[in-house]
Amino acid sequence: MARQERAIRTRESILEAMASLFIEVGYEAATIAALVERTGLTRGALYFHFPTKEAMARGVLARAVTREGILPQTYKLQEWVDLGLLLAHRLPREPMLRAAVQLSVDPKARSLFGTRWPDWIDVGQDLLEEAKERGELQPHAVPAEIARLAVGAWTGVQLVTEALPDGLGLSEEIARLYQLILPNVASIGVLAKLDTSPYRGARLLEAEEYSA
């Protein structure tokens, strides 16, 4: 059991180190030699866990889609909003998530591995369809369309925010995005009860840690 736990920790540390390299230099320029230097592990130890750099990239992408921190809410539409606000809070703080987004927009990596955007769309669509069934969406709102366009808009906001020198916070910008989207899709009675605060992601994680 101790050996298994040690192997899991080693595997995790390799992924975190490679994620940092992907962020710093991009997929193409990230090398096994740099990873050896960063982790202090031998090539043999690295290859025991991941036979190729491609396998490491797939390992990073596999961590991209997560509902960690999403707590049951009165409204499914709130859970959908929470999904985006939590990711906005976590992404600047978690290299694994940042690297997954970077791999998704890197042309070379995307041609090799695809992206996890379809998975994010599916997660969002499931929540929006439940919201629709409960009457939380306006009659014209189509869950599949909202989920698809929201993922595209979220990704665009993240990329632009990261590139601008104005010091804009991702949580603040994503909160504004939802404040623009929701009046067009949420039913009037539900809209007024949704929390789109940029601080909501941090509060949800704190609540999850407290309950744990």
WODA-V703708 format. One line per field, one symbol per residue. phi: phi as a letter, one per 40 degrees, with the letter a starting at -180 (. if undefined). psi: psi as a letter, one per 30 degrees, with the letter a starting at -180 (. if undefined). burial: + if it has 9 or more other C-alpha atoms within 8 Angstrom, else -. Layout:
phi=???
psi=???
burial=???
//
This chain:
phi=.cccccccccdcccccccdccdccbgccccbcdccdcccgcccccccccbcacdcccccccccccabdgcbdbcbccccccddcccccccdcbbdcccccccccbcdcccccbgbbddcccccccdccccccccgcbcdccbdccccccccccdccccccccccccgcccccccdcdcccccccbccdccdcbcbbccccdccccccccccc
psi=eeeeeeeeeeeeeeeeeeeeeeeefleefkleeeeeeefglleeeefeejfleeeeeeeeefgejkgkfjkklekfeeeeeeeeeeeeeeeffjeeeeeeeeeffjeeeefefalgeeeeeeeeeeeeeeeeeggfllefkjeeeeeeeeeeeeeeeeeeeefkgfgkkeeeeeeeeefeeefffkleeeefgkjgkffeeeeeeeeeeef.
burial=----------+-+++++++++++-+++--+----++--+------++--+--+-+++++++-++-----+----++++++++++++++++++--++++++++++-+--++----++---+++-++-++++++---+++----+--+++--+-++--++--+------+-++++++-+++--++-+++--++----+-+-+++-++--+----
//
